[in-house]
């Protein structure tokens, strides 16, 4: 575990050096190195939490013919890391890791270059996760492990992000949101032009999310509300949707039959973009209706009775 921890700290240190150097190539490298360092920190935690601290939780396991499991030489990916934490009962806020992973992918495939302010923003988001992984789970004061210059840079990026994000989030304070299970994704929308999460509402008095006019406080782009709301809802429900697929539960969101966006929220039986709703119960049998059974020809009937009635027709 000690070597993994040392490699994690070194990777983050190099990432901060890349950021401070500031060239486009080094900014991209900064994102990659800090992301890799976060993964290594998480693996250090899993190593510690493995049975007898043998590190087995960080390796991909292979089942033998006799049914036994053996370690392979391959370590788990980010999803395997998050599953491993759930197995041992640890639940850090994975938001910063997911955000920097998305940005890393985007600068490699979508954006022509890395925006210095967005890189600074992404680095600022990571400090709470570093503190959780090292301080809370490994019982290590991170300030004692990073160089003074690196630690100062992490604090400065965190202060920058907190200050600007707070002002952005405050513009959504008056938004009226019906769902209790799916939160309004005010911190999960990101600019399609530069990748920044510093999205604000231009009219802070607007209450209806469908009528929002949004702006990126980093680059000034004004993204489409429908796109931002949909992508934000998808991001904010990522963990719940994954668990639903993995464990056979119900996803908190679904595709709206009317506008075809992933904005139908199950707990309110309504699309938050076009206001499409389904009936609460089947008019014949009283069974609770689900959007997956919805029939536009027979909107008040369950799938079975819609089928029966269609046969009669």
Secondary structure, DSSP 8 states (H G I E B T S, - for coil): -HHHHHHHHHHHHHHHHHHHH--HHHHHHHHHHHHHHHHHHHHHHHHHHSGGG--GGGEEEEE-TTS-EEEEEEE--HHHHHHHHHHTT-----HHHHHHHHHHHHHHHT-SS--HHHHHHHHHHHHHHHIIIIIIIS---GGGTS-HHHHHHHHHHHHHHHHHHHHHHHTTTT-----SSS---TTT---TTT----EEESSTT---GGG--EEETTT-----HHHHHHHHHHHHTHHHHHHHHHHT---SEE--TTT-SS-EEGGGTEETTT--B--SB-TTT--B--GGG--SSSTTS-HHHHHHHHHH-
